[in-house]
Amino acid sequence: MSAPLTLVSHALCPYVQRVAIVLVEKGVAFERRNIDLAHKPSWFLAMSPLGKTPVLQVGGQAVFESAVICEYLDDTHGPRLHPADALERALHRGWMEFGSALLNTIGQFYSAPDEAAPQARAGDIRGRLQQLDATLGPGPYFAGERFSLVDAVFAPVFRYFEVFDTIDDFGFFAGLPGLVRWRAALAARPSVQGAVVADYPARLRAFLLARGSALSARMAAEAAQG
Ligand SMILES: N[C@@H](CCC(=O)N[C@@H](CS)C(=O)NCC(=O)O)C(=O)O
């Protein structure tokens, strides 16, 4: 029997979540080892060339970069989550990259220091969501009936909006019913639900509140108003 895989994780990391989702979709047993990214342990720095989570420990090797880990798991464990056709697969890889770009935009949104900047970044997010909506077919998933790696990438992206929606109505999903349906289908998937700890929303709120950003200030003002 091969040694169990270890996923080196951080509780809030969306890149870790995509790997956890793929592992569960494939029924692969794994251990999760959480670290504090503010105080990276020396064993982690020794194994992780970029000092980032996720890392998947496979035997004595440390596989890093979430998209690479997902592809490795797809090459080694069924069922296949990538399309069989090379062109379709290339298109899916492009949308996975788009998902990473959207995560960067979301990070800029919640970290922006002054009030004008989050409004501008919210516009960027909205623009990307509109682009995404325009590519969607009938669903329920990105490529139809079959759950794919693209779904594993966007499920953690959409999870941010569960908390953003409690802060204000930013109108991110207004007039995008295909995206709303896709988001709901992903949120209902057991692999997606199990990719985070039960108190994830509270932890994410605490993280956002502590950013010292314009969004943090808005959250604090709302909390003070009761
Ligand atoms: N491109 C990387 C991004 C991973 C990443 O940014 N991880 C964050 C946590 S969500 C991290 O480890 N940050 C720590 C740091 O940059 O020092 C991937 O897809 O795995």
The ligand as a Tripos MOL2 file, in Angstrom:
@<TRIPOS>MOLECULE
LIG
   20    19     1     0     0
SMALL
NO_CHARGES

@<TRIPOS>ATOM
      1 N1          0.0650   29.9860   -7.0340 N.3       1 LIG1
      2 C1         -0.0200   29.3600   -5.7440 C.3       1 LIG1
      3 C2         -0.6200   30.3470   -4.7530 C.3       1 LIG1
      4 C3         -0.6190   29.7900   -3.3230 C.3       1 LIG1
      5 C4         -0.7650   30.9010   -2.2880 C.2       1 LIG1
      6 O1         -0.7640   32.1040   -2.6200 O.2       1 LIG1
      7 N2         -0.9030   30.4910   -1.0290 N.am      1 LIG1
      8 C5         -0.9570   31.4750    0.0400 C.3       1 LIG1
      9 C6         -2.0280   31.1320    1.0640 C.3       1 LIG1
     10 S1         -3.6550   31.1200    0.3210 S.3       1 LIG1
     11 C7          0.3390   31.4490    0.8130 C.2       1 LIG1
     12 O2          0.8670   30.4080    1.1160 O.2       1 LIG1
     13 N3          0.8260   32.6250    1.1790 N.am      1 LIG1
     14 C8          1.9750   32.7380    2.0170 C.3       1 LIG1
     15 C9          3.0090   33.6120    1.4410 C.2       1 LIG1
     16 O3          2.8530   34.0610    0.2980 O.co2     1 LIG1
     17 O4          3.9800   33.8710    2.1480 O.co2     1 LIG1
     18 C10        -0.8530   28.0770   -5.8370 C.2       1 LIG1
     19 O5         -1.7230   28.0240   -6.7180 O.co2     1 LIG1
     20 O6         -0.6210   27.1320   -5.0640 O.co2     1 LIG1
@<TRIPOS>BOND
     1     1     2 1
     2     2     3 1
     3     2    18 1
     4     3     4 1
     5     4     5 1
     6     5     6 2
     7     5     7 1
     8     7     8 1
     9     8     9 1
    10     8    11 1
    11     9    10 1
    12    11    12 2
    13    11    13 1
    14    13    14 1
    15    14    15 1
    16    15    16 2
    17    15    17 1
    18    18    19 2
    19    18    20 1
@<TRIPOS>SUBSTRUCTURE
     1 LIG1         1 GROUP 0 **** ****
